[in-house]
Amino acid sequence: MKIIAFGGSNSTQSINKHLAAYAASLFENADVEVLDLNDFAMPLFSVDLEKQVGQHELAKAFLAKIESADLLVVSLAENNGNYSAAFKNLFDWCSRIMKEIFQQKPMLLLATSPGARGGASVLEIANNALPRYGAQIKATFSLPVFNANFDLAENKISNAELDKELKDIIKSSF
């Protein structure tokens, strides 16, 4: 099974990328590729720019990565209660090429943040919106207070109860 995982942030220290990589590592016998949104950085989408440049090659490359997957593990950063600008821009470019960006792939949808809500607002928005763009969301998980519940040195959830919750979700949903 091929898993494509990514965090919906362009931060070089993305806590969502860490969570996505950890969650993807929990799947047995999987080939995991963790994407960095910085590898798909494009100018701010506009229809005027699209008329000038056409379909952006990086958007095509991202869609090809999604196509190569059997399963997607996506952890979205929350900026002011919504998607990060980096994720939304990639989403906008890709949706102009293919409405069903996520190509009917099963998805584990995650979010985390430094705060107690763990990206709950963006998780709710994405859980409602992404299925209209081809995401087959099988389960969701929010990790609150990232810095207290995730060990960066070990690259895993340090809170035993939350770690078990994520593992149980993966075991029962996939």
C-alpha positions, 0 to 999 in steps of 0.5 A: 500500500502506498501512502501519501502524507502531508501537513497543510502548512509551508512551515519548515517546522510544521507540527502538522507534517510531523503528525501526518508522518507519525500517523502514516508510520502506524500503517503496517506494510505501507510505503510512505512518502511524506510531501512538503508543501514547500516543494509545491509553492506557486504564485498566488492563484488568480484567473488572470495569472492562470490565463498567462501561465496555464495549468501550473506544472507544480499543481500537475506534480501534486496531482500526480502524487495523489494519483500514485497513492492508495491512501492519503494522510493529511494533517491540516494547519489552522490559520485564523480558523481556516486552511493555511494560505499555502494549502489553500493556494495549492488547492486552488491551482489543483482544482482548476485542473481537476475538481476531484483533487483527492481522486476518491482516495481514502483519507485519514484527516488530521489536525493539530495546533499549539492550542487546546482545540487542536485545529478543530475549526479547520478539521470541521471545515475540511471534513465538510468540504473535502469530500466535494473534491474527491476525498473519501474521509474514513476517519478524523483525529485532532491532537490538542496542545501539540507541544505537550502531547507530541515528542519531537525527538521521538517523532510520536505522540507522547500522551498515551491516551491520545496515542491509543485513540489514534491507533484505535482509529486507524485499526478500526477505520482502515 
